[in-house]
């Protein structure tokens, strides 16, 4: 479907509800993006990814060495990290909304929006929190799932990908929080973990062995004048 026609139809529908501004993303370049961001990929099952052609063996690397390179801990390392529950929603929402204020383009999530987007749903979204002694959420990590069909491979017919969503670290380093996110995604049989170079993601992408991908994601604003931004200025992830 032509992205321009799709955007035009969505615009028509939201206008009927009195909404006249919008934000959207696309892999194609249209006039004119507010920001151009890049995907990074972290192998969780490198053997499968190589088998299906998603990635390849690096020069002078064997499969055994590659598997060892991307090996993760068997369990999360942060004490007390747990799936987010209903009773954590308000505290986690306050934490995230406060954190997002540091970015130039970011949402402010209402209670309903936060619950709809981040409350865990099997095969859709996973969110984990760390709580302090007072029960308040101090750290949040989340990722959503997007499976793809593998064509023409005798061993595999699905690629299970996770995408970094919203992450906030205040009591532990962001790198440690995201390493646990990788471990938790791996425990759910995810094959690859993807992240954009937005927000503060550059703090962990290299150290956690993310590889730079070929794909870009452009951010666009409709009927909203805004100067160009760099990826670290972006605090918005669209599902």
C-alpha positions as CSV (number, residue, x, y, z in Angstrom):
1,X,0.0,0.0,0.0
2,X,1.3,3.4,-0.9
3,X,2.4,5.1,2.3
4,X,1.1,8.5,1.1
5,X,-2.4,7.1,0.5
6,X,-2.4,5.4,3.8
7,X,-1.3,8.6,5.6
8,X,-3.9,10.6,3.8
9,X,-6.7,8.2,4.8
10,X,-5.6,8.2,8.5
11,X,-5.4,12.0,8.4
12,X,-9.0,12.2,7.1
13,X,-10.2,9.9,9.8
14,X,-8.6,11.7,12.7
15,X,-9.7,15.1,11.4
16,X,-13.2,13.9,11.9
17,X,-12.4,13.6,15.6
18,X,-11.0,17.1,15.8
19,X,-7.4,16.1,15.7
20,X,-5.2,18.1,13.3
21,X,-1.7,17.2,14.2
22,X,0.1,13.9,14.2
23,X,3.4,12.1,14.5
24,X,4.3,9.1,12.4
25,X,7.4,7.0,11.3
26,X,8.3,5.4,8.1
27,X,11.2,3.5,6.6
28,X,10.9,5.5,3.4
29,X,12.1,9.0,3.0
30,X,9.2,11.5,2.5
31,X,9.3,15.3,2.7
32,X,10.6,16.1,5.2
33,X,11.7,14.0,8.2
34,X,12.2,15.6,11.6
35,X,14.8,13.0,12.5
36,X,16.5,10.1,10.8
37,X,17.3,7.2,13.2
38,X,19.0,3.9,12.7
39,X,18.2,0.4,13.8
40,X,20.8,-1.7,15.7
41,X,20.5,-5.5,16.1
42,X,21.6,-7.7,18.9
43,X,21.8,-11.5,18.1
44,X,20.1,-13.7,20.8
45,X,20.2,-16.9,18.7
46,X,23.1,-16.3,16.4
47,X,23.1,-19.8,14.9
48,X,19.4,-19.5,13.8
49,X,20.0,-15.9,12.5
50,X,22.9,-17.2,10.3
51,X,20.9,-20.2,9.2
52,X,18.1,-18.1,7.8
53,X,20.4,-15.5,6.3
54,X,19.6,-12.6,8.7
55,X,23.2,-12.3,9.6
56,X,26.5,-14.1,8.6
57,X,29.7,-15.4,10.2
58,X,32.3,-12.7,10.5
59,X,35.7,-13.2,9.0
60,X,37.9,-15.6,11.0
61,X,34.9,-16.5,13.3
62,X,33.5,-20.0,13.7
63,X,29.9,-20.8,14.7
64,X,31.1,-22.0,18.1
65,X,33.0,-18.7,18.8
66,X,30.1,-16.7,17.5
67,X,27.6,-18.4,19.9
68,X,30.1,-17.9,22.8
69,X,30.4,-14.2,21.8
70,X,26.7,-13.5,22.1
71,X,26.1,-15.7,25.2
72,X,24.0,-14.0,27.9
73,X,23.5,-14.9,31.6
74,X,21.0,-17.6,32.3
75,X,18.9,-15.3,34.5
76,X,18.5,-11.6,35.1
77,X,21.2,-10.0,37.3
78,X,19.3,-7.2,38.9
79,X,17.8,-8.3,42.3
80,X,14.0,-8.1,42.4
81,X,13.4,-7.3,38.7
82,X,9.9,-8.6,37.9
83,X,7.1,-8.3,35.3
84,X,5.1,-5.0,35.7
85,X,1.7,-5.5,37.3
86,X,-1.4,-3.4,37.7
87,X,-0.3,-2.1,41.1
88,X,3.0,-0.8,39.5
89,X,1.3,1.2,36.8
90,X,1.0,4.7,38.4
91,X,4.5,4.7,39.8
92,X,6.0,3.4,36.6
93,X,4.1,6.0,34.6
94,X,5.3,8.8,36.8
95,X,8.9,7.5,36.4
96,X,8.6,7.4,32.6
97,X,6.9,10.7,32.1
98,X,9.5,12.5,34.3
99,X,12.3,10.8,32.4
100,X,10.9,11.7,29.0
101,X,10.9,15.4,29.8
102,X,14.6,15.6,29.0
103,X,14.0,14.9,25.3
104,X,12.8,17.4,22.6
105,X,10.2,15.0,21.0
106,X,8.4,12.8,23.6
107,X,4.9,11.9,24.7
108,X,3.2,12.5,28.0
109,X,1.3,9.3,28.6
110,X,-2.0,9.3,30.4
111,X,-2.9,6.5,32.8
112,X,-5.0,4.8,30.1
113,X,-2.3,5.2,27.4
114,X,0.4,3.9,29.7
115,X,-1.6,0.8,30.7
116,X,-2.6,0.1,27.1
117,X,0.9,0.4,25.8
118,X,3.0,-1.1,28.5
119,X,1.0,-3.6,30.6
120,X,2.4,-7.0,29.7
121,X,0.5,-9.0,27.1
122,X,1.9,-12.4,26.1
123,X,3.5,-12.2,22.6
124,X,2.8,-8.5,22.3
125,X,4.6,-6.5,25.0
126,X,6.8,-7.3,28.0
127,X,7.6,-4.7,30.7
128,X,9.7,-5.3,33.8
129,X,10.2,-3.1,36.9
130,X,12.5,-2.8,39.8
131,X,11.0,-1.4,43.0
132,X,12.6,0.3,46.0
133,X,11.9,-0.5,49.6
134,X,8.9,1.8,49.6
135,X,7.4,0.0,46.7
136,X,7.9,2.8,44.2
137,X,9.3,1.9,40.8
138,X,12.9,2.9,40.3
139,X,13.7,1.2,37.0
140,X,11.6,0.2,34.0
141,X,12.5,-1.8,30.8
142,X,10.2,-2.9,28.1
143,X,10.2,-4.4,24.6
144,X,7.5,-5.4,22.1
145,X,7.4,-8.4,19.9
146,X,7.1,-8.6,16.1
147,X,7.4,-12.0,14.5
148,X,8.2,-12.5,10.8
149,X,7.7,-15.4,8.4
150,X,10.9,-17.1,7.1
151,X,10.5,-18.3,3.5
152,X,12.5,-21.0,1.9
153,X,14.2,-22.4,4.9
154,X,13.8,-26.1,5.8
155,X,14.7,-25.7,9.5
156,X,12.9,-22.5,10.5
157,X,9.7,-20.8,9.5
158,X,9.5,-17.9,12.0
159,X,11.9,-15.1,13.1
160,X,11.0,-13.8,16.5
161,X,12.2,-10.3,17.0
162,X,11.9,-8.0,20.1
163,X,12.1,-4.2,19.8
164,X,13.3,-1.9,22.6
165,X,10.4,0.2,23.8
166,X,10.7,2.5,26.9
167,X,13.6,2.1,29.4
168,X,14.4,4.1,32.5
169,X,17.3,3.3,34.9
170,X,17.7,5.3,38.2
171,X,19.0,2.7,40.7
172,X,21.1,0.7,38.4
173,X,23.2,1.5,35.3
174,X,21.2,1.6,32.0
175,X,23.7,-1.0,30.5
176,X,22.9,-3.5,33.3
177,X,19.1,-2.9,32.9
178,X,19.3,-3.5,29.2
179,X,21.5,-6.6,29.6
180,X,18.7,-8.0,31.8
181,X,16.2,-7.0,29.0
182,X,18.2,-9.0,26.5
183,X,18.3,-12.0,28.9
184,X,14.6,-11.8,29.5
185,X,13.9,-11.6,25.8
186,X,16.2,-14.6,25.2
187,X,14.3,-16.5,27.9
188,X,11.2,-16.0,25.8
189,X,12.9,-17.7,22.8
190,X,13.4,-14.4,21.0
191,X,16.0,-14.6,18.1
192,X,17.0,-10.9,17.8
193,X,16.6,-7.8,19.9
194,X,16.4,-4.5,17.9
195,X,16.8,-0.9,19.1
196,X,17.0,2.5,17.6
197,X,19.8,5.0,18.4
198,X,17.3,7.3,20.1
199,X,17.1,8.5,23.7
200,X,20.1,7.3,25.6
201,X,20.5,4.0,23.8
202,X,24.0,4.9,22.6
203,X,25.1,4.3,26.2
204,X,24.7,0.5,25.8
205,X,24.5,-0.3,22.1
206,X,28.2,-0.9,21.6
207,X,29.0,-2.5,24.9
208,X,26.1,-5.0,24.7
209,X,27.2,-6.1,21.2
210,X,24.5,-4.5,19.1
211,X,25.4,-4.4,15.4
212,X,24.5,-1.4,13.2
213,X,21.7,-2.3,10.9
214,X,21.0,-1.3,7.3
215,X,17.5,0.1,8.1
216,X,16.6,3.6,9.0
217,X,13.4,4.9,10.5
218,X,12.3,8.5,9.8
219,X,10.2,10.5,12.2
220,X,7.6,12.9,10.7
221,X,5.3,15.5,12.1
222,X,2.1,16.4,10.3
223,X,0.8,20.0,10.5
224,X,3.3,20.8,13.2
225,X,6.4,23.0,12.6
226,X,9.5,21.7,14.1
227,X,13.3,22.0,13.5
228,X,15.4,19.0,12.6
229,X,16.5,16.8,15.5
230,X,19.3,14.3,16.1
231,X,18.4,10.7,17.3
232,X,19.3,11.4,20.9
233,X,16.7,14.2,21.0
234,X,13.9,11.7,20.3
235,X,12.1,10.2,23.3
236,X,9.2,8.7,21.3
237,X,8.7,5.1,20.2
238,X,5.7,4.2,18.1
239,X,4.3,0.7,18.1
